[in-house]
Structures are given as structure tokens and as C-alpha cells.
Amino acid sequence: MTVLVQVLIRGTVKLWNMDSRDEGDIIKLTSTLSSVDVIHIYGAGLNTERPAHSAVSELKGRGWAIAPIHINDGGATIEGFPIRPELDEGVIPKVVVLFLAPERSRAVIRKLIIRFERDDFPLVWFQLGAEDEQSRQALEEMGAPYIEHDCLVRFTERHSLKCKASPLPQQWCLQTASEDGSGCSVWSVHSSDSASLTRPSQSLEWVGSIDDLAQSNHTIARYIRTLKKNDETLQALALRLSGQLPTEER
């Protein structure tokens, strides 16, 4: 059997195979989940019949901002949140939920292990059907936290969980190629309480929240940050570049 990723850790390794029905682990999970403000969901795309799609709405209703990730639907929205085609380098997720087939879950876990040290590693939640033995072995070798054999949405319902400090509504940014074929780009700013977009008709160049804009190592995000004026916030910068102005400046 091919080893997913070989992780060598010196000394004693504490395994973090958490049980969502164990009293002690429930306390840890409820504390972790309620304290994060963004949940990254792999497999959440435009197909409304998929459980990942409905999970976005249900978790939004409990106060979390959602970062859907779907390779084919980037730039479109679910419940006002932008779908990312991938997780940008530099963005550090706190909770990653996998609505994927086992082999696709394995590919995601491989990338996460390569990218993050244990101290920065997110809580990984394998939705039912996403479990993968090789992923499990690699996470246990690393001592990274994960949950399987349960549904995150149902867990939040059972324990009446909500986001303690909801960031909603969340502002986010989109850059696409111009429709006129000029080679220029179009930058726009949207809000999770009103955005409803289909896949862009032109090439998607970048999409993400204001927090993503601050953290991402993507070429476009890094370039946008260089345009920030002294004492200007990233939110104000994003609005300025889009041609929008905060209400007090109109």
C-alpha cells in the first residue's frame, strides 16, 4: 500500500482521533467550533442536491461564515459566500470539512500535511462517506485532530452550537477578466447577505474574503495589498478599487 505522506515526529505523539460522542471530546469540539468564525467546506458547489450545498445554508444560519471550495464552480456563490476553486497558499483554515469521495479526501489531506505544521493544522471533519484509511494513518502519525463517522451539521444541532462571534455579513472580493477582451481585469466587492452569482463568464482570476485578501500568497492578492495607502484598511482599499465608496464618503 502506498503511504500517503510519511510524517516523522520525534518523541511521544498524542493521537487526536476525536470521538464526537465522547463527553470529553464533545467539550473540546464545542469549544473549538464555537470559537472559529469561518468553516472551510470542500465539495460545496452549485449542485443543490449535494449535502455539501445545504450544509452551507444550515451553518450560515448558526452564524458561521463559510468558505466553499469546489474546483469547477469557483467565482459562483452559495448563500452569498464565494466558492473558491482551491485553498490559497497563506490562508490558514481552522476547520476543514470534507464532503468528498475517499480518494479526493486523501488528496486534500496530502496537501494540508505538506502545507501546515501540527500547531497550525486545522480540525479535519470527514463527513460520512469521506473517510479514508490512508488519510487517517497520516493524520494520526502527525498528531493532527480529526473527526469521522458523524455529520458536522447534525453535531451542531445536537449541541445547539452557534458561532460565538459571528462575522456576518462577510464582505468578499472577486476579480475576473474583462468581458470586452481588452486584457484588463474587473475587481468587485460583494457581501454575503446579498450576493448571488453564477460561474463567471470570463476567466476567474481571484476570489476570497477580506481576510483571505490579507493572508493569501496568490499573486493578485499580494499585488492588491501593495496598492494600500497609509492608514487605509484592506476593506477600504477593496471598495476604492471597485469604484465603491463607504457610505460616509459618498
Contacts in CASP RR format, 6 or more apart in sequence:
PFRMAT RR
TARGET T0000
AUTHOR 0000-0000-0000
METHOD contacts of the structure
MODEL  1
MTVLVQVLIRGTVKLWNMDSRDEGDIIKLTSTLSSVDVIHIYGAGLNTER
PAHSAVSELKGRGWAIAPIHINDGGATIEGFPIRPELDEGVIPKVVVLFL
APERSRAVIRKLIIRFERDDFPLVWFQLGAEDEQSRQALEEMGAPYIEHD
CLVRFTERHSLKCKASPLPQQWCLQTASEDGSGCSVWSVHSSDSASLTRP
SQSLEWVGSIDDLAQSNHTIARYIRTLKKNDETLQALALRLSGQLPTEER
1 134 0 8 1.000
2 134 0 8 1.000
3 134 0 8 1.000
3 137 0 8 1.000
3 138 0 8 1.000
4 106 0 8 1.000
4 109 0 8 1.000
4 110 0 8 1.000
4 113 0 8 1.000
4 134 0 8 1.000
4 135 0 8 1.000
4 137 0 8 1.000
4 138 0 8 1.000
5 109 0 8 1.000
5 110 0 8 1.000
5 113 0 8 1.000
5 114 0 8 1.000
5 138 0 8 1.000
6 141 0 8 1.000
7 113 0 8 1.000
7 138 0 8 1.000
7 141 0 8 1.000
7 142 0 8 1.000
9 118 0 8 1.000
9 141 0 8 1.000
9 142 0 8 1.000
9 143 0 8 1.000
13 140 0 8 1.000
13 141 0 8 1.000
13 143 0 8 1.000
14 143 0 8 1.000
15 140 0 8 1.000
15 143 0 8 1.000
16 139 0 8 1.000
16 140 0 8 1.000
16 143 0 8 1.000
16 144 0 8 1.000
16 145 0 8 1.000
16 146 0 8 1.000
17 136 0 8 1.000
17 139 0 8 1.000
17 140 0 8 1.000
17 146 0 8 1.000
18 25 0 8 1.000
18 28 0 8 1.000
18 29 0 8 1.000
18 145 0 8 1.000
18 146 0 8 1.000
18 147 0 8 1.000
19 25 0 8 1.000
19 147 0 8 1.000
20 26 0 8 1.000
20 29 0 8 1.000
20 147 0 8 1.000
20 149 0 8 1.000
20 150 0 8 1.000
20 155 0 8 1.000
21 150 0 8 1.000
26 159 0 8 1.000
29 123 0 8 1.000
29 147 0 8 1.000
29 155 0 8 1.000
30 159 0 8 1.000
30 161 0 8 1.000
32 94 0 8 1.000
32 95 0 8 1.000
32 123 0 8 1.000
33 95 0 8 1.000
33 123 0 8 1.000
33 155 0 8 1.000
33 156 0 8 1.000
33 161 0 8 1.000
34 161 0 8 1.000
34 162 0 8 1.000
34 163 0 8 1.000
34 164 0 8 1.000
35 164 0 8 1.000
36 64 0 8 1.000
36 94 0 8 1.000
36 95 0 8 1.000
36 163 0 8 1.000
37 64 0 8 1.000
37 65 0 8 1.000
37 163 0 8 1.000
37 165 0 8 1.000
37 166 0 8 1.000
37 167 0 8 1.000
38 64 0 8 1.000
38 65 0 8 1.000
38 66 0 8 1.000
38 67 0 8 1.000
38 93 0 8 1.000
38 94 0 8 1.000
38 95 0 8 1.000
38 167 0 8 1.000
38 209 0 8 1.000
38 211 0 8 1.000
39 59 0 8 1.000
39 64 0 8 1.000
39 65 0 8 1.000
39 66 0 8 1.000
39 67 0 8 1.000
39 94 0 8 1.000
39 95 0 8 1.000
39 97 0 8 1.000
39 152 0 8 1.000
40 66 0 8 1.000
40 67 0 8 1.000
40 69 0 8 1.000
40 87 0 8 1.000
40 93 0 8 1.000
40 95 0 8 1.000
40 96 0 8 1.000
40 97 0 8 1.000
40 122 0 8 1.000
41 52 0 8 1.000
41 55 0 8 1.000
41 56 0 8 1.000
41 66 0 8 1.000
41 67 0 8 1.000
41 68 0 8 1.000
41 69 0 8 1.000
41 97 0 8 1.000
41 99 0 8 1.000
42 52 0 8 1.000
42 69 0 8 1.000
42 70 0 8 1.000
42 96 0 8 1.000
42 97 0 8 1.000
42 98 0 8 1.000
42 99 0 8 1.000
42 100 0 8 1.000
42 104 0 8 1.000
42 105 0 8 1.000
42 108 0 8 1.000
43 50 0 8 1.000
43 52 0 8 1.000
43 68 0 8 1.000
43 69 0 8 1.000
43 70 0 8 1.000
43 98 0 8 1.000
43 99 0 8 1.000
43 100 0 8 1.000
44 50 0 8 1.000
44 52 0 8 1.000
44 53 0 8 1.000
44 55 0 8 1.000
44 56 0 8 1.000
44 66 0 8 1.000
44 68 0 8 1.000
44 69 0 8 1.000
44 70 0 8 1.000
44 78 0 8 1.000
44 83 0 8 1.000
44 99 0 8 1.000
45 52 0 8 1.000
45 53 0 8 1.000
45 68 0 8 1.000
45 70 0 8 1.000
45 72 0 8 1.000
45 73 0 8 1.000
45 76 0 8 1.000
45 78 0 8 1.000
45 83 0 8 1.000
46 53 0 8 1.000
46 70 0 8 1.000
46 73 0 8 1.000
46 76 0 8 1.000
46 78 0 8 1.000
46 83 0 8 1.000
46 198 0 8 1.000
46 199 0 8 1.000
47 53 0 8 1.000
48 54 0 8 1.000
50 99 0 8 1.000
51 99 0 8 1.000
51 127 0 8 1.000
52 68 0 8 1.000
52 99 0 8 1.000
52 127 0 8 1.000
53 78 0 8 1.000
55 97 0 8 1.000
55 99 0 8 1.000
55 152 0 8 1.000
55 153 0 8 1.000
56 66 0 8 1.000
56 68 0 8 1.000
56 78 0 8 1.000
56 79 0 8 1.000
56 81 0 8 1.000
57 78 0 8 1.000
57 79 0 8 1.000
58 153 0 8 1.000
58 156 0 8 1.000
59 66 0 8 1.000
59 152 0 8 1.000
59 153 0 8 1.000
59 156 0 8 1.000
60 66 0 8 1.000
60 79 0 8 1.000
60 81 0 8 1.000
60 168 0 8 1.000
60 192 0 8 1.000
62 156 0 8 1.000
62 161 0 8 1.000
62 162 0 8 1.000
62 163 0 8 1.000
63 162 0 8 1.000
63 163 0 8 1.000
63 166 0 8 1.000
63 168 0 8 1.000
64 163 0 8 1.000
64 166 0 8 1.000
65 81 0 8 1.000
65 166 0 8 1.000
65 167 0 8 1.000
65 168 0 8 1.000
65 170 0 8 1.000
65 192 0 8 1.000
65 209 0 8 1.000
66 78 0 8 1.000
66 79 0 8 1.000
66 81 0 8 1.000
67 81 0 8 1.000
67 84 0 8 1.000
67 93 0 8 1.000
67 208 0 8 1.000
67 209 0 8 1.000
67 212 0 8 1.000
68 78 0 8 1.000
68 81 0 8 1.000
68 82 0 8 1.000
68 83 0 8 1.000
68 84 0 8 1.000
69 83 0 8 1.000
69 84 0 8 1.000
69 85 0 8 1.000
69 86 0 8 1.000
69 87 0 8 1.000
70 83 0 8 1.000
70 84 0 8 1.000
70 85 0 8 1.000
71 85 0 8 1.000
71 86 0 8 1.000
72 85 0 8 1.000
73 83 0 8 1.000
73 85 0 8 1.000
73 199 0 8 1.000
74 82 0 8 1.000
74 83 0 8 1.000
74 84 0 8 1.000
74 85 0 8 1.000
74 199 0 8 1.000
74 200 0 8 1.000
74 204 0 8 1.000
74 207 0 8 1.000
75 82 0 8 1.000
75 83 0 8 1.000
75 84 0 8 1.000
75 85 0 8 1.000
75 174 0 8 1.000
75 176 0 8 1.000
75 197 0 8 1.000
75 199 0 8 1.000
75 200 0 8 1.000
75 204 0 8 1.000
75 207 0 8 1.000
76 82 0 8 1.000
76 83 0 8 1.000
76 197 0 8 1.000
76 198 0 8 1.000
76 199 0 8 1.000
76 200 0 8 1.000
77 83 0 8 1.000
77 190 0 8 1.000
77 195 0 8 1.000
77 196 0 8 1.000
77 197 0 8 1.000
79 192 0 8 1.000
80 190 0 8 1.000
80 191 0 8 1.000
80 192 0 8 1.000
80 193 0 8 1.000
80 194 0 8 1.000
80 195 0 8 1.000
80 196 0 8 1.000
81 170 0 8 1.000
81 172 0 8 1.000
81 192 0 8 1.000
81 195 0 8 1.000
82 172 0 8 1.000
82 174 0 8 1.000
82 190 0 8 1.000
82 195 0 8 1.000
82 197 0 8 1.000
82 207 0 8 1.000
82 208 0 8 1.000
82 209 0 8 1.000
83 207 0 8 1.000
84 207 0 8 1.000
84 208 0 8 1.000
85 204 0 8 1.000
85 207 0 8 1.000
87 93 0 8 1.000
87 111 0 8 1.000
88 208 0 8 1.000
88 212 0 8 1.000
88 215 0 8 1.000
88 216 0 8 1.000
88 217 0 8 1.000
88 218 0 8 1.000
88 221 0 8 1.000
89 115 0 8 1.000
89 216 0 8 1.000
89 217 0 8 1.000
89 218 0 8 1.000
90 215 0 8 1.000
90 216 0 8 1.000
90 217 0 8 1.000
91 212 0 8 1.000
91 215 0 8 1.000
91 216 0 8 1.000
92 116 0 8 1.000
92 120 0 8 1.000
92 122 0 8 1.000
92 215 0 8 1.000
93 122 0 8 1.000
94 122 0 8 1.000
94 123 0 8 1.000
95 122 0 8 1.000
95 123 0 8 1.000
95 125 0 8 1.000
96 108 0 8 1.000
96 112 0 8 1.000
96 122 0 8 1.000
96 123 0 8 1.000
96 124 0 8 1.000
96 125 0 8 1.000
97 125 0 8 1.000
97 127 0 8 1.000
97 152 0 8 1.000
98 105 0 8 1.000
98 108 0 8 1.000
98 124 0 8 1.000
98 125 0 8 1.000
98 126 0 8 1.000
98 127 0 8 1.000
98 130 0 8 1.000
99 127 0 8 1.000
99 130 0 8 1.000
100 108 0 8 1.000
100 130 0 8 1.000
101 129 0 8 1.000
101 130 0 8 1.000
102 129 0 8 1.000
102 130 0 8 1.000
102 131 0 8 1.000
102 132 0 8 1.000
102 135 0 8 1.000
103 132 0 8 1.000
105 126 0 8 1.000
105 130 0 8 1.000
105 131 0 8 1.000
105 132 0 8 1.000
105 135 0 8 1.000
106 132 0 8 1.000
106 134 0 8 1.000
106 135 0 8 1.000
109 124 0 8 1.000
109 132 0 8 1.000
109 135 0 8 1.000
109 138 0 8 1.000
109 139 0 8 1.000
110 138 0 8 1.000
112 121 0 8 1.000
112 122 0 8 1.000
112 124 0 8 1.000
113 121 0 8 1.000
113 138 0 8 1.000
113 139 0 8 1.000
113 142 0 8 1.000
113 144 0 8 1.000
116 122 0 8 1.000
118 142 0 8 1.000
118 143 0 8 1.000
118 144 0 8 1.000
121 142 0 8 1.000
121 144 0 8 1.000
121 145 0 8 1.000
123 145 0 8 1.000
123 146 0 8 1.000
123 147 0 8 1.000
124 139 0 8 1.000
124 144 0 8 1.000
124 145 0 8 1.000
124 146 0 8 1.000
124 147 0 8 1.000
125 146 0 8 1.000
125 147 0 8 1.000
125 152 0 8 1.000
126 132 0 8 1.000
126 135 0 8 1.000
126 146 0 8 1.000
126 147 0 8 1.000
126 148 0 8 1.000
126 149 0 8 1.000
127 151 0 8 1.000
127 152 0 8 1.000
128 149 0 8 1.000
128 150 0 8 1.000
128 151 0 8 1.000
130 148 0 8 1.000
131 148 0 8 1.000
131 149 0 8 1.000
136 146 0 8 1.000
136 148 0 8 1.000
139 145 0 8 1.000
139 146 0 8 1.000
155 161 0 8 1.000
156 162 0 8 1.000
168 192 0 8 1.000
168 193 0 8 1.000
169 191 0 8 1.000
169 192 0 8 1.000
169 193 0 8 1.000
169 194 0 8 1.000
170 191 0 8 1.000
170 192 0 8 1.000
170 209 0 8 1.000
170 210 0 8 1.000
171 189 0 8 1.000
171 190 0 8 1.000
171 191 0 8 1.000
171 192 0 8 1.000
171 209 0 8 1.000
171 210 0 8 1.000
171 235 0 8 1.000
171 238 0 8 1.000
172 189 0 8 1.000
172 190 0 8 1.000
172 191 0 8 1.000
172 192 0 8 1.000
172 195 0 8 1.000
172 207 0 8 1.000
172 208 0 8 1.000
172 209 0 8 1.000
172 210 0 8 1.000
172 212 0 8 1.000
173 187 0 8 1.000
173 188 0 8 1.000
173 189 0 8 1.000
173 190 0 8 1.000
173 206 0 8 1.000
173 207 0 8 1.000
173 208 0 8 1.000
173 209 0 8 1.000
173 210 0 8 1.000
173 213 0 8 1.000
173 224 0 8 1.000
173 238 0 8 1.000
173 242 0 8 1.000
174 187 0 8 1.000
174 188 0 8 1.000
174 189 0 8 1.000
174 190 0 8 1.000
174 197 0 8 1.000
174 200 0 8 1.000
174 204 0 8 1.000
174 206 0 8 1.000
174 207 0 8 1.000
174 208 0 8 1.000
175 185 0 8 1.000
175 186 0 8 1.000
175 187 0 8 1.000
175 188 0 8 1.000
175 204 0 8 1.000
175 205 0 8 1.000
175 206 0 8 1.000
175 207 0 8 1.000
175 220 0 8 1.000
176 185 0 8 1.000
176 186 0 8 1.000
176 200 0 8 1.000
176 202 0 8 1.000
176 203 0 8 1.000
176 204 0 8 1.000
176 205 0 8 1.000
177 183 0 8 1.000
177 184 0 8 1.000
177 185 0 8 1.000
177 186 0 8 1.000
177 202 0 8 1.000
177 203 0 8 1.000
177 205 0 8 1.000
178 184 0 8 1.000
178 185 0 8 1.000
178 186 0 8 1.000
178 202 0 8 1.000
179 186 0 8 1.000
179 201 0 8 1.000
179 202 0 8 1.000
185 205 0 8 1.000
186 202 0 8 1.000
187 224 0 8 1.000
187 238 0 8 1.000
187 241 0 8 1.000
187 242 0 8 1.000
188 242 0 8 1.000
189 238 0 8 1.000
189 239 0 8 1.000
189 242 0 8 1.000
189 244 0 8 1.000
190 197 0 8 1.000
205 220 0 8 1.000
206 216 0 8 1.000
206 218 0 8 1.000
206 220 0 8 1.000
206 221 0 8 1.000
208 216 0 8 1.000
210 234 0 8 1.000
210 235 0 8 1.000
210 238 0 8 1.000
212 221 0 8 1.000
213 221 0 8 1.000
213 224 0 8 1.000
213 225 0 8 1.000
213 234 0 8 1.000
213 238 0 8 1.000
214 225 0 8 1.000
214 234 0 8 1.000
216 222 0 8 1.000
224 237 0 8 1.000
224 238 0 8 1.000
224 241 0 8 1.000
225 234 0 8 1.000
225 237 0 8 1.000
227 237 0 8 1.000
227 241 0 8 1.000
228 234 0 8 1.000
228 237 0 8 1.000
229 237 0 8 1.000
232 240 0 8 1.000
236 246 0 8 1.000
239 245 0 8 1.000
239 246 0 8 1.000
END
